[in-house]
Amino acid sequence: MTVEVLVLAELDAGARARLGNRAEGLLDDATAAVRPVLERIRRDGDDAVLGFLRDVDGVELTAEQLIVGDAVIEAAAASVPADLVQAMAHSVRNLERYHRAQLLDEFAIEVEPGVTVGEWFPPVRAAGCYVPFGTATYPSSALMLTVPARVAGVERIVLASGADPATGEIPAAVLAAAALGGATEIWRVSGTAAVAAFAYGTETLRPVDVIAGPGGPYVAAAKELVRHRVGIDLEAGPSEVFVLALDDFDPDLAAADLISEGEHGATSCGLVVTPDAQRAAATAERLAARLADLPADRRGAVQAQLDEGRSGIVVAPDAASAIAFCEEVAPEHVIVHAGDPDAVARTLRCAGTVCIGAFTPSPAGSYVAGTNHVLPTGGAARHAAGLSVTHFVRRQSFERITRAGLERLRPSIATWSTYEGLPGHLAAIDARLRRVE
């Protein structure tokens, strides 16, 4: 197996645009597919959810089985290996410390005498947390979703994930992680059906105020279609990594970094971009060797990305060009290998998360470092940030005005209401000022 080294300056516009991007057209196709599913669940409730689980997942459930009982959760937690329980506890400790630091302080300021304004940050009433289930099991995602919701103060934290057709149950590790993270309710519901139930509710499943969680194109499309009804977190789709290897980097580490995110699936992608052609060639050799040692399904996923031109090893003209291309791609993860990685990291404005230095691989943050692994993908890092407690609170403004303060404001309010043709605005002011206290 050989891996081609690409030259950034020699790529045409189409090839350049493909690098670091998910498979083209997936979201459009998914939107067309999920729209009727959402409508059926909105209209038919439990029956449509159960039909989806039967037809798509091959899982036969009754309405009474959609919500997991406490005894099942307790038995699942007791069955998880001790080393995994310890790893979960380690993750929770660091997640709690990181997310508590994100909590916002309310404030109030008197902008002029008698006029006080401010903000406070109440948690939403209910949060829906979606954990993907399919080719792999992701109990780590259960923690990434439930811990910040709990830290934010959400009272009702609902986690949904698919059940294994062989057992009819959500994997034990996911149930255990959900309970440890703070879920108050767990649903045996997957994919589009989970998003629909979160948004619309059914006879059995109560709706939520916000939806959070990663997923493939169908989940991403479903979340986008219900955002008029419920808050959504961000576009968190298939994994992406951009290894920014500027100088004196280890080619074997760069190859390992590409695989660490690319192995998630064929729609994921990974790039190693460097101005060093010699080390790029060495990275290609190490990537080929590492791919040969992967299980066939994981190797096939990365090979598909390479074949489609979405993943690869790329030689940039210089360090500045490599950084500019990173900003252009706006990847989920950026791993910085450089003589001064902190200085390089500070220049990046379009990344979901930045892993700084040779001893900071992306899986550290994905599992236990404390940052959240639910991150913007598909270029959304240009404008969006990773999941945080702020996704589970509302920024609530308030005003408190005294009579004297309102008298001070009245002349400007009169001018505005006259100019915009809204006499009722001024009438609401004068009705108060006419009152005798």
N, C-alpha and C positions, 0 to 999 in steps of 0.2 A: 504494500500500500504506500503510495506517495501522496504528499499534500503540496499543492501548488502554492507558491508565494506570489501574491498580487502586488502590482505597483500602482499606487493611488493615482499618480499623474497620468497613467496610461489608460485608466478606466473611462468608458463613456458614461454619460449621465445616467443611463438606465442601470448599468452595473454598479455604479457608485450608490445609487438610491437603494438598491437591493441589499447592500451590505448592512448588517445590523438590524434589518427590518423583518417582521414576521411575514409569513407567506401572504402574498397579495390576494385580496379578494375574500379572505376568510371571513372577515367581519360582515361584509355585504351579504355573503351567502348565508351566514348564520342569522342575520336579522330577518331575512325572508323566511327562514325555517322556524324561528321561535315566535314570531308574531301570532300565528294561529294558536300555538300552544298557550301563550299568555291569555289570549281571549277566551279559550275554552275553560281555563282554570278560573278566570274572573267570573265567567258565567255559570259554570257547573260545580265549582268548589271541590269538595272531597272526591267526588266521582272522577273528575278529570285528573286530579293528582294521582289517584290510585291507578288510573288507566295509563298515565305517563310512566309510572314506576314499573308497571307490568310490561308495557310495550317496549320501553327504551332500556330499562335496567334488568328486566327479567325477574323482578321481585314481586311476589304476591303478598299484599298486605290488606288488612281491613282498616277502616277509619280509626278504630280504637288502637291500632298498632302504630299509627303515625308518630305519636309522641312516646319516647322511650321512658319506661318506668324507673323509679329510683332503685329498685332491687337489681335491675339489669345493669345500671350504671355502677352500683357498688360491686357487683360480681366481676364486671369488666375491670374495674380498678384493681381488685385483688388479684387478677390473673396476669397483670403486666409484670414483666421481669424487673427485678429490683434495680438493676443498673439503669434501665430506662426510666424508672420512677425517680431515681437520683438525678439523672440528666434533666428530666422535666422540672424538678425542684430548682436545679441550678438555673435553668432558663427563666423560670418564674421570678426568682430573686433579682436577676439583672433586668428583666423586662419591667418589673415594678419600679426599680430605682430610676431607670431611664424615663419611663412614662410619667412618674410623679414629677420629674423635673419639668415636664411640659405643661403642667397645670397652670392656668392663667389666673392672675389676681384681679379681682374686680376693682374698679376705680370710680371715683366721683370727683368732679372738678366744678368749681363755681366760675363759669366763663365770664360772667358779669354779675353785679350785685343782684341777688334774688333769683338767679338762673343757674341751677345746678344740673349737670348732665353727667352721664357715666355709662358704664357697662358692667354686667355680671354675666356669668357663664354657667347657666343651669344645664345639667345633663339631659339628654333626650330620655323619654319615658321607656322606650324599648328599642333594642338593637338586634338586628338579624346578622348572624355571622355565618358565612358559608365556607365550608372546608371541602375542597374538591376530592372526589373519589373516582378511581378508574384504574389506570395501570400501576399506580403506587398509592401508598397510604401516607397521609401527612398530618400526624398528630401535632407536629410543630406549628402548623398553621392554626390549629385550635387554640394554642396558647397565644400566638401573635394577635389573634382577634379578641379573645375574651379578656385578657389581662388589661389592655388599655380601656376597654369598655367598663370593666370593674373599677379601675383607678379613676375613671371619669365620674363614677357615681351612678351609672345606669342601673336601674332597679330590675329590669327584666331583660336578660341577656339570652337570646335564643340562638342556639347553634344547630345548623342543618348540614347533613352530609348523607351520601348514598350508602345503602346497605349492600353487603356482599350477597349476590344471588345464591351462593352456596349455603349461606347461613341465615339469610334474612336479617342480618344484624350489621350495624356500623362496627368497624373494627374496634376491638377492645382498647387499643392504645388511644384512638381518637376520643372515645367516650371518657377514658381516664383523664386525658389532657383537658377536655372540655370542662369536666367537673373541677379539676385543679385550678384552671384558669378563672372560673367563676360563672360558668353557664348556669342559668336557672331553669332552662328548658332545652331539651334536645329532640330534634325531629329526624325521622328516617326518611328524608326527602332530598332528592338530588337535583342538580343542574337547573334547568329552566323552571321546573316545577317549584323548586325552593324559592327562586326569585319571585315567581308569581304569588306564592303563598305569603311570602314576606310582605309583598306590596298590597295585595288585595284581601288576604285572609280567606278562610273557608269556614265551613261549619265547625271544624275541629281546631284549626290552626289560626290563632289570632294574628293580625298584621302587626308590623313594627313601624318605627319612625325612620330608621336608617338601615341600609344594607351595607355590609362590609365583607370583603373577602376576595381572594384571587380566583381565577378560573380560566377556562379556555374560551374560544370565540363565542360559543353559545351562551355562556354565563355573562360574558362582557356585553353581548348584544341585548340580552334580556334586561340587564341592569340599565342600559341606556334607554330602553323602551319604557321603563316604568319610573324614570326619574321625575316625571311630572307628579307622581303619586307618593313617592317616598324618596328620602335622601339616599344618595349613593356615595361611596367613598372615592374611588378613583379607578382609572383603567389599569387593572392589574392582571395582565394576561401572561402568555408564555414567557419563560425566563430569558433574560438578556445579560450579556457581560461584554464589556469593552476593556481589554487589557491595554493600558497606556504604558508601553514599555519604552522609556525614553533613553536611558543610558545605563550601562553596567548592570543589566538584568540577567537573571538566570533563565535560559531558554526552556529548561525543563519546568520551572515554576510557571512560566507564561503558558506553556502547553497544558499543564494541569489546571490552570485557571480557566482556560477556554472550555475544557471538558466539564468542569465543575458545575457550570450552568447549562451548557449545551446538552448534557445527558438527560435533562428533564424530558425531552421529547423532540420530535421532528420539527415542531413549530417554534422551538426555542432558537437562539442564535448566540454566537460568540465571535469576537474579533480580538486579534492581537495586532496592534498598530505600533510601528516603531520606525525611526529613521535609520536604523542600523540594519543594512541588508544582510550582513554576515550572520548576525544573531537571528534575523528572521529565518534564514535558511536552516539554522540549527534548531529553531523552534519548530519548523515544519517536520524535521526529522524526529524530534521528540514527540510531537503530536501523533505522527504515524505510529511510533512505537507504543505510545500509551493507548491509542485506539485499538491496537491489536490485542491488548490485554483486557479490554472491557468486555462485559457480557454482550452477546450478540445484539440484543435489543437496544442497549445503550449505544453501542458502536454504530448501529444502523441509524439511530436518531441523529448523531453528530455528522455521519457521512452524508445523510440526506441534506443537511444544512449546507455542508461544503459543496455538494453537487449542484444545489440550487443557487449558489452564489450569495447566500445570506450570512454565512460564517466564513472565516478565513484568516489568513495571516497576510498583513498588508504593510508594504514599505512606503512610508511617507517621505516627502522631500527633506523635511527637517522637523524638529520638535514642535515648532509653532504650528506647522501644518497638521501634525498629529493631534494636537490639542484642539485646533479648529474643527477637525473632522469629528472628534469626540463630541463637541458641542452641536455639530450638525446632526449626529445620530441621536443624541439625547437618550443614552441608554439607561436601563434599570440599575445596573451595577457598573461602576468604573473602578478598576484596580490599578493603582498607580505604582509603577516601578520606576524610580528615578533617584538621582543623587540627593535631591532635596524634595522628597515626596510631599511634604507639607506645603511647600511653596507652590508646587504644581496644583495640588488639590484646591488651594484657595482661589485659583484662577477659574475653576470649573463652575459654571452656573446652570448647567443642564444635565443633571445626573440624579437618579433616584437616591443612590447612596454612593459614597466614595470610600473605598478601602485603601488606606494610606500605608504604603510600605510593604516590604517583602514578607513580613510576618502577619499580614492582614488579608487572608483569603476571604472571598465572599461567603463561604459556608460558615465562618465564625459568626457573622451577623445573622445568617439565615437560621442559626440554631440557638446560640447561647450568649453572644456578646451583650445583648440588651436592646439593640436597635430593632426596628420592626422589618420583617422580610416581605410585608405586603407593600409593594413599591410600584410607582408608575412605569408603564411599559409602552411600547409602540410610539415612542417620541413624546409621550405625555409629560416627561420630566422637564420639558421646556416651560411648563406652567403649573405642574402639580407636584406635590410632595408625598412621601410615604405615609402610611397609616399612622395616626397618632391619637392622643386623647381629644384633640380638637375636632376629630370627626364624630365624636360622641357627645359633644356639647353644643349648645347654641349660643352664639354671641348676641346677647340680649341688651339692647340699649334702653336707657330710661331718661326722663326729664322730670325735674321737680322745680316748680316755679312759684314764687310768692306773688301776692297782689302787686307789690312794688315792682317786682321783676317784670310782671306782665305789662304794667304801665310803661316801663322802659322799652319793651319790645313793640308796643302797639304801633308807633308811627311807621316802622319798617314793615310790619305785617300789613298795615293799611295800604302802603305803596305796592307791595307785592300782590295783594288780593285784587286791587284795582287793575293793575297791569295785566294780570292773568285772567281777569274776568270771573273771579270766584268770590262773590259778595258774602256767601255763607261762611267763608273762612273768617272774615272780619267780624261777622255777627256773633260767632262763637266766642270771640275775644270780648266784645262789648257787653254781651250778656253777663259775663262774669264781673266786669268792672262796674256795672250798674248795681250789683248787689251791695247791700249795706251789711257790713259785718258787725 
